[in-house]
């Protein structure tokens, strides 16, 4: 009787492990030392994220081609104008600098645009957008994979409370 369930049980276990791996890879923000990360600004100069210490930061990894990223950035821009006025927004892409610069000039968001000089996969980011809230002490206080609805008053309230 035990032999009958051994193979299906093993298959089920392997399937569960694969699903957990996929969930962690694509739905859980990687636990990186974001604050010590070094990126390039639009002029090509290195910028250490720790240089933004003493500021409340919303940091998001995005792609200029990503529909969810574009929607989130538009909503976040509106939220910044209305509610989150004392928050610095940093957006990071791993695309060529020319694309990032063109995007930044075209959209005219009041964000700091940076380039990660290596692919997102090298820092375990496999799905975008990925957003981190970083308090003025340089500590990551929240992270999320996937678009955030910045039109939702509950999201704004949560963000404001998180930064207190």
Buried (B, 14 or more C-beta within 10 A) or exposed (E): EEEEEEEEEEEEEEEEEEEEEEEEBEEBBBEBEBBEBEBBBBEEEEBEBEEBBEBBBBBBBBBBEBEBBBBBBBBBBEBBEEBBEEBBBBBBBBBEBEBBBEBBEEBEBEBBBBBBEEEBEEBBBBBBBBBBBBBBEBEBBBBBBBBBEBEEEEBBEBBBEEBE
